[in-house]
Amino acid sequence: MVDQTLAKYLNELRILTMLRTQGPASRADIARGLGVTPATITRLVNGLMARDLVNEARKLTKAKSASREPGRPAGQVSLNREGAFFLGVEIGVGMVRFAMIDLLSRVVESSEVVVARDISPAEAVTVISDYLETCKNQVRYKEKIQSVGVTVPGIVTSNGFVINLPILGWKSVDFLGELSRSVTLPCIVENDANAAAFGAVYTQPNLPSICTIFLKLGAGCGGAAIVNGRLLRGANGAAGEFGHIRLADNGSQCSCGQKGCLESWVNFGALARSYRGTDDLSEAEFANLSAEVAAAAAHGEAKAAATVNDFVHWLGLGIVSLVNLFNPSTMILGGEMGPLLEFSLQNIRDAVQKGIVSGLPVPDVRLSELGKFECAIGAATIAHHHAFDISRVEISENELQA
């Protein structure tokens, strides 16, 4: 049996999670929903109100007043969306993106700054620290930013250690340690695809979340699995390298050094070789390539149509393997390949339906709704999750009675 202090903390998390995922509720509804006594809920809600984390609207119509339970405070309890904020940061090639979310996990602002293409860990920490300093001078955020989530496009362990980040030249970097020495707030470091995946699920609590698979497509192909609302991390926190599923024995060399990986068939380089005949493109050309191919295919251009067919073929094979392995309810596609994914979405769905093991339910294949800031938003939602979500805590119902 846990002590009353821990039980109180856990029940507060349960209330905050319920209000975030299900919306406003009366104190009586909260007590029923969580299986806790009304007296306990009254104490907990009053405490959360004192900390400015929830509000209670007491004004009711006559009809509602007549039907409310006697002895219960009137009105609906809801999250105070500006009671707490969480900063998400994406460190990429030549840029750092920021996204701030509120207690309802809604984006309140986002921005992007240009940095050196080979930004060092120390320089990245300085950029983040400087941004937080500007936030401290804003009344809205003063003493309300709870924590910081940071993503990088590389392999990251569960304790924030960057094993390998070749695109920036980082290897064996204790980035969480460096960050924590300069930033006083709690910090989390995560792989970018993991963050984008988690954000896509966390910001849409109505989506089925028993098992969701996410693929992030662009310069590379990252992935993640969300099982029962949690990232599937593996033994060392580095699970989800779905881009390195082997689909063939030949093809272009992948960033991992092998040939035939899913990533090497569906990334920007593959798209450029298929459509342009070369992957020697400028950064701006790569950034526009997905939209260019989609637009040309929509106008009936044969070369573009063939490129789309190749892309759908290889991506479909990769998704089929993932569906056969994980049996997900939802498959979310994100990343900078957005225009081409949107254009070919139905063809991808058809390929998945035809290719999976007979009898398996076909997952809902959909696009991420978070846009180009999906990694930064995802990092912020992971910070939110660590601070205010009960689903990260494992404890029995009996231990929650206080």
HELIX and SHEET records of a PDB file:
HELIX    1   1 GLN A    4  GLN A   22  1                                  19    
HELIX    2   2 ARG A   27  LEU A   34  1                                   8    
HELIX    3   3 PRO A   38  ALA A   50  1                                  13    
HELIX    4   4 LYS A   62  SER A   67  1                                   6    
HELIX    5   5 PRO A  121  LYS A  136  1                                  16    
HELIX    6   6 PHE A  175  SER A  182  1                                   8    
HELIX    7   7 ASP A  192  TYR A  202  1                                  11    
HELIX    8   8 PHE A  242  HIS A  244  5                                   3    
HELIX    9   9 LEU A  262  VAL A  266  1                                   5    
HELIX   10  10 PHE A  268  TYR A  275  1                                   8    
HELIX   11  11 GLU A  283  ALA A  298  1                                  16    
HELIX   12  12 ALA A  302  PHE A  326  1                                  25    
HELIX   13  13 GLY A  338  GLY A  355  1                                  18    
HELIX   14  14 GLY A  371  PHE A  373  5                                   3    
HELIX   15  15 GLU A  374  PHE A  388  1                                  15    
HELIX   16  16 ILE A  390  ARG A  392  5                                   3    
HELIX   17  17 ASN A  398  LEU A  400  5                                   3    
SHEET    1   A 2 VAL A  54  ALA A  57  0                                        
SHEET    2   A 2 GLN A  76  LEU A  79 -1                                        
SHEET    1   B 5 VAL A 107  VAL A 114  0                                        
SHEET    2   B 5 MET A  95  ASP A 102 -1                                        
SHEET    3   B 5 PHE A  85  ILE A  91 -1                                        
SHEET    4   B 5 ILE A 145  VAL A 152  1                                        
SHEET    5   B 5 CYS A 187  ASN A 191  1                                        
SHEET    1   C 3 ILE A 155  VAL A 156  0                                        
SHEET    2   C 3 VAL A 162  LEU A 165 -1                                        
SHEET    3   C 3 TRP A 170  VAL A 173 -1                                        
SHEET    1   D 5 ARG A 230  LEU A 231  0                                        
SHEET    2   D 5 CYS A 221  VAL A 227 -1                                        
SHEET    3   D 5 CYS A 211  LEU A 217 -1                                        
SHEET    4   D 5 THR A 330  GLY A 334  1                                        
SHEET    5   D 5 ASP A 364  LEU A 367  1                                        
END                                                                             
